[in-house]
């Protein structure tokens, strides 16, 4: 089955890209000569032929399947010129090997706008998305996002080869999101919610959410969340049955996604389900509160959770401690604060005296750690003897210090 030259199936009223005849003919030519993890052309055509998104709110069905592990989202940022990155990598997603005589842009549709902090965006018929040209002109990186059906089509084996190629060809790259899921488990969203309410879940996370929805046919599905996508959080677990079976999914972001995916990359593909489960257990466990003599850290796992995790131990991996150096504080000020200070001074809303007073207040509020950082730096970089840090007038006399604080606006 070849790809038809028509729009991707979306819900009514949604804006969809049109794939030209030349693009679809080119893709069909490549597909005809390629053996993929699944029939790429058939899966793409399924999406193209659907006028509306099928209703997936079916409630739990008896699938008689064992638990299956799958990758459901992979996003990576590569710090290099986007054309060189896409030229090397895009063919690996289409055919599994370099494609002679074709440019990567021949295989994707230019949306005509950007997203996620980038000016340009391209999509493929199966949903691979490319982002390029950061809005911040001082940065040079691009982004590739593969999720859902696109990952099913490409296959986990090809994803590994894709990531290894990135590691081999480009010096700096980081995974920004990675989701792993276990399908067809006997564990329901309600079981996890009840366990949390009964204080049987062992986790450092204290944020949960319960959602129920009803389909047009009257079937009610449910989702239980542990964690959120708020600032600073990098893990979110959810259990839901909206697809017609139970799924337990761990969503990883930022540094946590990068650390865990690169750990999986060093693991044999056949061991990914167990290794990822070890990372799940780093985040959450369900315990039998009648064991452990009141010590939750020593309590046994509750039977149904033990059956789910089997022989997977905890991975025991921790993120590196954040850098609390003076350079980090200085960089944060330069990128996030000084522009606003310059605006306030330029508008006349505040004056230099206000700025000096606020600096003095801040110095008096320093924590022990901050004072230690300051003292340690001064030992190795002693300031001039006549530099009175606490004298606001002394600050005003040093115009170059003002320039660094306000961008030369005063």
C-alpha positions in Angstrom: 0.0 0.0 0.0 1.5 3.3 -1.0 1.1 6.7 0.7 -1.7 8.8 -0.8 -1.1 12.4 -1.6 -3.5 13.9 1.0 -3.5 15.4 4.4 -2.7 13.7 7.6 -5.8 12.4 9.5 -6.7 14.9 12.2 -9.8 15.9 14.2 -12.2 18.1 12.3 -11.2 21.7 12.1 -7.5 21.0 12.8 -4.8 22.5 10.6 -3.0 19.8 8.7 0.0 19.8 6.3 -0.4 18.8 2.6 2.1 16.4 1.3 2.8 17.1 -2.4 2.8 14.5 -5.1 6.5 14.7 -5.6 7.1 14.1 -1.8 4.8 11.1 -1.6 6.2 9.5 -4.8 9.7 9.9 -3.5 8.8 8.3 -0.2 7.1 5.4 -1.9 10.2 4.8 -4.0 12.3 4.7 -0.9 9.8 2.5 1.0 9.6 0.0 -1.9 13.4 -0.6 -1.5 13.4 -0.7 2.3 12.6 -3.3 5.0 11.3 -1.5 8.1 10.4 -2.6 11.6 6.8 -2.4 10.5 5.3 -1.5 7.1 6.0 2.2 7.1 3.8 2.9 4.1 0.8 1.1 5.5 1.0 2.8 8.9 1.4 6.2 7.3 -1.5 5.5 5.0 -3.7 4.5 7.9 -3.2 7.9 9.4 -3.7 9.6 6.0 -7.0 7.7 5.3 -8.6 8.5 8.7 -10.9 11.6 8.5 -11.1 11.7 12.3 -9.0 10.4 15.1 -10.5 7.0 16.3 -12.1 6.9 19.7 -9.6 5.3 22.0 -11.7 5.6 25.2 -12.9 1.9 25.3 -12.3 1.0 28.9 -10.3 -2.1 29.8 -10.4 -5.0 27.5 -9.1 -8.6 28.1 -6.2 -8.8 25.6 -4.7 -12.0 26.9 -1.3 -10.5 26.3 1.7 -10.5 28.5 3.1 -7.2 29.7 4.8 -5.4 26.9 7.5 -2.6 27.2 7.7 0.1 24.6 9.3 3.5 24.1 6.6 6.1 23.6 8.5 9.4 23.3 12.0 10.4 22.3 13.2 14.0 22.0 16.8 15.0 21.4 18.6 18.3 21.1 21.9 18.3 19.0 24.2 21.2 19.3 25.3 21.5 15.7 24.3 23.1 12.4 20.8 21.7 11.6 21.3 21.0 7.9 24.4 18.8 8.7 22.5 17.1 11.5 19.4 16.3 9.5 21.4 15.3 6.4 23.2 12.6 8.5 20.3 11.5 10.7 17.0 11.8 8.8 17.7 9.0 6.3 18.3 6.6 9.3 14.7 7.2 10.3 13.3 6.6 6.9 15.3 3.7 5.5 17.8 2.7 8.1 20.8 3.7 6.0 22.0 6.8 4.0 19.8 7.6 1.0 21.8 8.7 -2.0 20.5 11.5 -4.3 17.9 12.8 -1.8 18.0 15.8 0.5 16.4 15.4 3.9 14.0 18.3 3.1 12.6 16.3 0.2 11.1 13.8 2.7 9.5 16.3 5.1 6.8 19.0 4.9 7.8 22.5 5.9 5.0 23.7 8.2 5.8 27.4 7.6 6.2 28.3 11.2 8.2 27.3 14.3 7.6 26.0 17.8 9.3 25.0 21.0 11.7 28.0 20.8 12.6 27.4 17.1 11.8 29.4 14.0 11.4 26.4 11.6 9.5 23.1 11.8 9.1 20.1 9.5 7.0 17.0 9.9 6.9 13.6 8.2 3.7 11.5 7.4 4.3 9.3 10.4 4.9 12.1 12.8 8.6 12.6 13.1 9.1 16.4 13.8 12.2 18.4 13.1 13.0 21.8 14.7 15.7 24.3 13.6 17.0 27.8 14.0 16.6 28.7 17.7 14.9 32.1 18.4 18.0 32.9 20.4 20.5 33.7 17.7 23.5 33.1 20.0 22.6 29.4 20.1 23.4 26.8 17.5 21.3 23.6 17.9 18.4 21.7 16.5 15.8 19.3 17.9 14.3 16.0 16.7 11.0 14.6 18.2 9.7 11.1 17.7 6.7 9.8 19.5 3.8 7.3 19.5 3.1 5.6 16.2 6.3 7.0 14.7 8.4 5.2 17.4 6.3 2.0 16.8 7.1 2.2 13.1 10.8 2.9 13.4 11.2 0.3 16.1 13.4 0.2 19.2 16.3 -1.4 17.4 16.5 1.4 14.9 16.1 4.0 17.6 19.2 2.6 19.3 21.2 2.8 16.1 19.9 6.3 15.5 21.1 7.4 19.0 24.5 5.7 18.6 25.0 7.5 15.3 24.2 10.8 17.1 26.8 9.9 19.8 29.4 9.0 17.2 28.9 12.0 14.9 28.2 14.8 17.2 30.1 15.9 20.3 27.3 17.5 22.3 23.7 16.1 22.4 21.2 15.6 25.1 17.9 13.8 25.4 15.2 16.2 26.6 12.3 13.7 27.0 12.0 10.0 27.1 8.9 8.0 28.0 8.8 4.3 28.7 5.6 2.3 29.1 4.4 -1.1 30.2 1.2 -2.2 28.5 -1.4 -4.9 29.4 -0.6 -5.0 33.1 -3.2 -6.2 35.7 -2.5 -3.0 37.7 -5.4 -0.6 37.3 -5.4 3.2 37.9 -7.8 2.7 40.8 -5.4 0.2 42.5 -2.5 2.8 42.5 -4.8 5.6 43.6 -6.1 3.5 46.5 -2.6 2.4 47.4 -1.5 6.1 47.6 -4.5 7.1 49.7 -3.6 4.2 52.1 0.0 5.4 52.3 1.2 2.2 50.6 3.2 4.0 47.9 6.8 4.8 48.8 8.0 7.9 46.9 9.4 11.4 47.5 6.7 12.8 45.2 3.7 14.3 46.9 1.6 15.5 43.9 -1.1 13.3 42.5 -4.1 13.7 40.2 -7.2 11.6 39.3 -9.1 12.0 36.1 -12.2 10.2 34.8 -13.6 10.7 31.4 -16.6 9.2 29.6 -16.7 8.3 25.9 -19.7 8.7 23.6 -20.6 5.1 24.1 -20.8 5.6 27.9 -17.6 3.7 28.8 -15.7 5.5 31.6 -11.9 5.5 31.6 -9.6 6.7 34.3 -6.0 8.1 34.7 -3.9 8.4 37.9 -0.9 10.7 37.9 2.0 10.8 40.3 4.0 14.0 39.8 3.5 16.9 37.5 5.2 18.8 34.7 5.9 21.9 36.9 9.2 23.8 36.8 12.0 21.7 38.2 10.3 18.3 38.1 11.7 15.7 35.8 9.6 12.6 36.4 5.9 11.9 36.0 4.2 8.5 36.3 0.7 7.8 35.0 -1.5 4.8 34.9 -4.5 4.8 32.6 -6.9 2.5 30.7 -8.1 4.9 28.0 -6.5 2.8 25.2 -8.5 -0.2 26.1 -5.9 -1.8 28.3 -3.9 -0.8 31.4 -0.7 1.2 30.7 1.9 2.3 33.3 4.1 5.0 31.9 7.1 6.9 33.3 7.7 10.3 31.6 11.3 11.6 32.0 12.4 15.1 31.1 15.6 17.2 31.0 18.7 15.9 32.8 16.8 12.8 34.1 15.7 11.8 30.6 19.3 12.3 29.3 20.8 10.2 32.1 18.4 7.3 31.9 18.3 7.0 28.1 22.1 7.0 27.9 22.1 4.4 30.6 19.7 2.3 28.5 21.9 2.8 25.5 24.7 0.9 27.3 22.3 -2.0 28.0 21.4 -4.8 25.6 18.0 -4.2 24.0 16.5 -7.4 25.4 17.2 -6.1 28.9 15.6 -2.7 28.4 12.3 -3.7 30.1 14.1 -4.8 33.2 16.5 -1.9 33.3 13.8 0.7 32.8 11.8 -1.0 35.6 14.8 -0.4 37.9 14.5 3.3 37.1 10.7 3.1 37.8 11.5 1.7 41.2 13.9 4.6 41.9 10.8 6.8 41.7 8.0 4.7 43.2 7.3 1.4 45.0 4.1 0.0 46.5 4.7 -1.6 49.9 3.0 -3.9 52.3 2.6 -1.6 55.4 2.1 -4.6 57.7 5.8 -5.5 57.2 9.0 -3.7 58.1 8.1 -3.2 61.8 6.9 0.3 61.0 10.0 1.2 58.9 8.8 2.0 55.4 12.2 1.7 53.9 12.4 -1.9 55.1 8.8 -2.9 54.2 8.3 -5.7 51.6 6.6 -4.9 48.3 2.9 -5.6 48.1 2.2 -8.8 46.2 0.7 -7.3 43.1 3.5 -4.8 42.7 6.1 -7.5 43.3 4.6 -9.5 40.5 4.8 -6.5 38.2 8.5 -5.6 38.9 9.6 -9.2 39.1 13.4 -9.4 39.8 14.1 -5.8 39.0 16.1 -4.0 41.7 16.4 -0.3 42.1 18.8 1.3 39.6 20.2 3.6 42.3 21.2 6.3 39.9 21.3 9.9 41.1 21.6 13.1 39.1 24.8 15.0 39.7 24.5 17.7 42.4 23.7 21.0 40.9 26.6 23.5 40.6 26.2 26.1 43.3 29.2 28.1 42.1 29.5 31.9 41.8 29.7 31.4 38.0 26.3 29.8 38.0 24.8 32.7 40.0 26.5 35.2 37.7 25.2 33.5 34.5 21.7 33.4 36.0 21.8 37.1 36.7 23.1 37.9 33.2 20.5 35.8 31.4 17.4 36.4 33.6 17.8 39.5 35.8 19.9 42.3 34.3 17.6 43.0 31.4 14.7 43.7 33.7 16.9 45.8 36.0 18.0 47.9 33.0 14.3 48.3 31.9 13.3 49.6 35.4 16.2 52.0 35.5 15.6 53.3 32.0 11.9 53.8 32.7 12.6 55.9 35.8 10.5 53.5 37.9 13.6 53.0 40.2 16.9 54.8 40.5 20.5 53.8 41.4 20.0 54.3 45.1 17.2 51.7 45.0 19.5 49.3 43.2 22.3 49.8 45.8 19.9 49.4 48.7 18.5 46.2 47.3 22.0 44.8 46.8 22.8 45.6 50.5 19.7 43.9 51.7 20.6 40.8 49.7 24.1 40.7 51.2 22.6 40.7 54.7 20.3 37.8 53.8 23.0 35.5 52.5 22.8 31.9 53.7 25.8 30.1 55.2 26.5 28.4 51.9 26.4 31.6 50.0 28.7 33.3 52.6 31.1 30.4 52.3 31.1 30.7 48.5 31.9 34.4 48.8 34.6 33.9 51.4 36.2 31.1 49.5 36.3 33.2 46.3 37.8 36.2 48.1 40.6 34.0 49.6 41.8 33.1 46.1 40.8 36.4 44.4 41.3 39.1 47.0 39.6 42.4 46.1 41.4 45.7 46.3 42.0 46.8 49.9 40.2 50.1 49.3 37.1 48.5 47.8 34.3 49.0 50.3 31.6 46.4 49.4 29.1 47.8 51.9 29.4 51.5 50.7 26.7 52.3 48.1 28.6 55.5 47.2 31.7 53.4 46.4 29.5 51.4 43.9 28.3 54.5 42.3 31.9 55.7 41.8 32.7 52.6 39.7 30.9 53.2 36.4 32.1 50.0 34.9 30.4 48.1 37.7 27.2 50.0 36.8 27.7 49.2 33.2 27.9 45.4 33.9 24.8 45.6 36.1 22.6 47.7 33.8 23.9 47.1 30.3 25.2 50.7 30.0 21.8 52.2 30.4 22.9 54.5 33.2 
